[in-house]
């Protein structure tokens, strides 16, 4: 299984993001108008597996599902 993952590559989808997709996003997190995390200059990848990772960024996963490349 590890070898398969090491050999895997991502292919851009021509559809909206769906549950269990791996997405690459620009992410900037603010708290009280101050930047807490800024990943806008990196390739931040997020797995949209709601069952496993949905609690990591509460609400973020559900907000991304249904978006297409280039959406804000």
KEVEXMI-671428 format. One line per 8 residues: number of its first residue (from 0); their letters; for each residue x, y, z of C-alpha. Coordinates in pm, 1 decimal, m for minus. Example, Ala and Ser with C-alpha at 12.3 -4.5 7.8 and 13.67 -1.06 7.14 Angstrom:
<atoms>
0 = as = 1230.0,m450.0,780.0  1367.0,m106.0,714.0
</atoms>
This chain:
<atoms>
0 = xxxxxxxx = 0.0,0.0,0.0  282.8,244.0,80.2  450.8,178.8,m253.3  125.1,250.7,m437.0  87.2,584.0,m254.2  448.7,675.1,m328.6  388.0,612.6,m699.9  55.5,801.0,m711.6
8 = xxxxxxxx = 6.2,1139.3,m875.6  m278.4,1390.8,m881.1  m478.9,1480.3,m1189.1  m686.8,1801.1,m1200.6  m1060.1,1731.8,m1220.9  m1294.7,1908.7,m1460.9  m1578.5,1905.4,m1206.5  m1674.8,2043.7,m867.9
16 = xxxxxxxx = m1493.4,1915.8,m556.9  m1656.5,1610.7,m401.6  m1620.3,1425.0,m72.7  m1299.5,1216.1,m60.6  m1121.1,1435.0,m318.3  m770.2,1562.9,m254.5  m771.2,1937.3,m323.0  m494.1,2195.8,m339.2
24 = xxxxxxxx = m600.0,2529.9,m193.7  m473.8,2872.6,m94.6  m541.8,2901.5,277.4  m519.6,3204.3,503.4  m664.9,3181.5,854.3  m749.1,3493.9,1052.0  m836.5,3549.1,1418.2  m941.1,3894.8,1536.2
32 = xxxxxxxx = m828.3,4036.3,1198.7  m476.7,3898.4,1250.3  m321.8,3634.6,1024.3  m273.7,3308.9,1216.1  m175.1,3084.6,922.1  m85.7,3192.7,570.5  m47.5,2913.9,317.9  m132.9,3123.2,10.8
40 = xxxxxxxx = 220.5,3087.6,m128.6  229.7,2706.9,m91.8  55.0,2405.1,m234.8  m165.4,2327.5,70.3  m335.3,1991.7,11.2  m649.1,1890.9,195.6  m825.6,1554.6,186.3  m1203.5,1604.4,174.7
48 = xxxxxxxx = m1263.9,1280.2,364.6  m1529.3,1411.2,604.7  m1542.6,1096.0,815.2  m1169.5,1087.6,889.0  m1056.3,1449.7,860.8  m1376.4,1653.0,890.4  m1304.9,1762.0,1247.4  m957.1,1898.3,1172.5
56 = xxxxxxxx = m1088.6,2217.4,1013.5  m1451.5,2227.9,1126.0  m1668.8,2353.5,840.0  m1382.3,2404.1,594.0  m1433.8,2066.9,424.6  m1806.3,2124.7,374.8  m1738.5,2474.3,241.5  m1500.3,2342.7,m24.3
64 = xxxxxxxx = m1725.5,2060.9,m147.0  m1908.3,2191.1,m453.4  m1641.4,2447.1,m543.8  m1455.3,2442.4,m873.8  m1100.3,2541.6,m956.9  m1066.6,2920.2,m942.6  m1361.6,2976.5,m704.2  m1308.7,3202.2,m401.7
</atoms>
